[in-house]
Amino acid sequence: MWDTLGDTLMEIWMWIWNNLVFINLIFSIIIVFFQRRDPKAVWTWLLVLYFIPIVGFILYLVICQDMYKSHMFKVKEVEDGLNSTISMQEEVLKTKAHDKDDFIYSEFADLALYNLEVEGAILTDTNELEIFTDGVDKFNDLISEMKNATDYIHMQYYIIRNDELFDEIRKVLIEKARQGVEVRILYDAMGCRMFPGKLLKELRAAGIEITAFFPASLKWFHLRLNYRNHRKIVVIDGKVAYVGGFNVGREYISKDPKFGYWRDTHLKVWGDAVMALQMRFALDWNFATRKNLFTDSRYFTYNGERKGCRRMQIIASGPDAKTENIRDTYLRMMHKAKKNIYIQTPYFIPDESILSALTIAAKSGVDVRLMIPCKPDHPFVYWATYSYMGDLLEAGARCFTYQNGFIHAKGVMVDGAVSSYGTANMDIRSFQLNFEVNAVIYDEEATGMLEEIFLEDIKKCKEITGKTYAGRPLIIRLKEQVCRLLSPLM
């Protein structure tokens, strides 16, 4: 029997080997004609297929699989019933765009209108926010708010580590669940792949609803591997919400010696923008659990104080979106810049449109500054980031590496007037593949505070000048070019 099986396998292998060129041709046609991707990405995949036949196509299916998007996400529809509100806001924004007495409206009403029409992102103007840049401060505040919860806690993170930070959070959540507070936790299956099953059972036994986004049938592999839910949202009692870059883990409270101090940006929000974040959570929860939160209106009634007047939109992007909403928002912000564009991101792998917008702005006299980490958490991405830095320096932009630990903040600030912070990195993965969420803040005071923080961060940075960049060792240049060549695969 074994001899027969061996002969059969050998025959199959010989057939594949003899027809390898034809098989690769078929796979190449699939990549070229069934993909709506950047041509550079297509060419990169064709090279991968050429050098590692068949295996390259399997990698392509795991990493890209755009051909399956419509099937995978067709059930994830927006259940908002906001058409009348959107129509009303469209008229207001079109009128306000000509209001010269209101600088924000006159300069950025078209940006708000774009997000409204493309994504249904309602512009709210009753908001207040608090900015957290330190993980200990952020989580102390979050835990305090959770302890005061009386109705529900909705929590969504890309990474939740089973360590001392989550142990403290877990105890509060279990206590609140036993008091009758509804607790829902949504986590990304890949980001939390090491999350122990025993802990899941403990949480569920306490009455907590916890589920994974895109769980794998096998722990380390599945065909939706590349679509990750990178959002970090918490909504408590319909009164307050959090969104930003901090995940749940000891490194985010600066307890990992590999990274040292962890510098991030997270927003605490009061006002009607809380309901926009709630809706974002509910859509993801509905998709992951098939349980419809939209049937209960109490989840979509703002119960807190309207103590501010900051204008905000909550925007999202992901494989389920028709457009790259966050990328397009960044683009429109950059195109409108007259004085400055400040960017913080741990990963800078822009597509051609973002890179072009920044280089044109820099050459036009706009003060373009980019801040990235001085150390890698993902070396491959880190060296690709360094390669793109050269394009900015050549155009006259200024580039800085953060020296006081690791910077994970993700934001863009323009002209001291409009800013966007959230979960999206300045890279192709965040623009096209990950599920992301950002707050767009149309407010001079709030954006001014974010810019002040940015300028304070610069004092803890090393500036990379054109001369310094040109003096890189040959081995570093080689790393950069190889990683840049492969960056469309990221």
Number of C-alpha atoms within 10 A of each C-alpha: 6 7 8 9 10 11 12 12 12 12 12 12 12 12 11 14 12 11 12 14 13 12 15 19 15 11 19 20 13 13 24 15 9 12 16 12 14 11 12 16 18 19 15 16 23 23 14 19 22 16 11 13 17 17 12 19 21 14 16 20 19 16 18 22 19 18 14 12 15 12 9 13 13 9 12 16 12 13 11 10 8 12 10 9 11 18 13 10 18 21 11 13 21 16 13 20 18 14 15 11 9 11 16 18 20 17 18 20 21 17 19 23 23 18 22 21 14 12 18 20 20 23 24 20 19 17 20 21 19 12 17 19 20 18 25 16 11 23 19 12 13 18 15 12 17 21 13 11 20 15 17 19 23 22 19 27 22 26 23 21 20 17 11 12 18 15 13 12 17 16 12 16 26 19 13 24 23 14 12 12 19 19 24 19 19 25 27 22 22 25 19 18 17 14 16 11 9 8 12 14 13 13 20 15 11 15 19 22 17 18 19 21 22 19 19 16 9 7 11 11 12 16 18 19 18 17 24 22 27 25 30 26 26 24 25 24 23 25 20 25 27 23 26 27 28 30 23 21 20 19 20 25 22 19 13 13 9 13 18 15 20 24 24 24 26 23 21 20 23 26 28 28 26 29 23 22 26 22 20 19 23 21 20 18 24 16 17 17 14 12 12 13 16 15 9 9 8 13 20 18 15 19 18 14 14 15 12 14 14 20 22 28 24 27 24 24 24 23 21 19 17 10 15 18 22 26 23 18 18 21 17 17 21 24 16 16 21 14 14 19 26 22 23 27 22 27 29 25 28 21 17 10 11 20 18 16 16 27 19 18 24 22 15 13 14 20 20 25 21 22 26 27 24 17 17 16 14 10 12 17 21 23 25 23 25 23 23 17 23 17 15 23 21 14 18 22 25 20 23 22 21 22 18 18 18 25 26 23 28 25 26 24 26 26 21 22 20 24 27 27 24 28 30 29 27 25 22 21 22 27 24 21 22 22 23 25 27 24 24 27 25 26 19 18 14 21 22 18 13 22 22 13 14 18 13 11 19 19 13 14 19 15 16 16 17 17 9 9 15 11 10 10 9 9 8 12 17 13 18 21 16 14 22 22 15 18 23 22 18 19
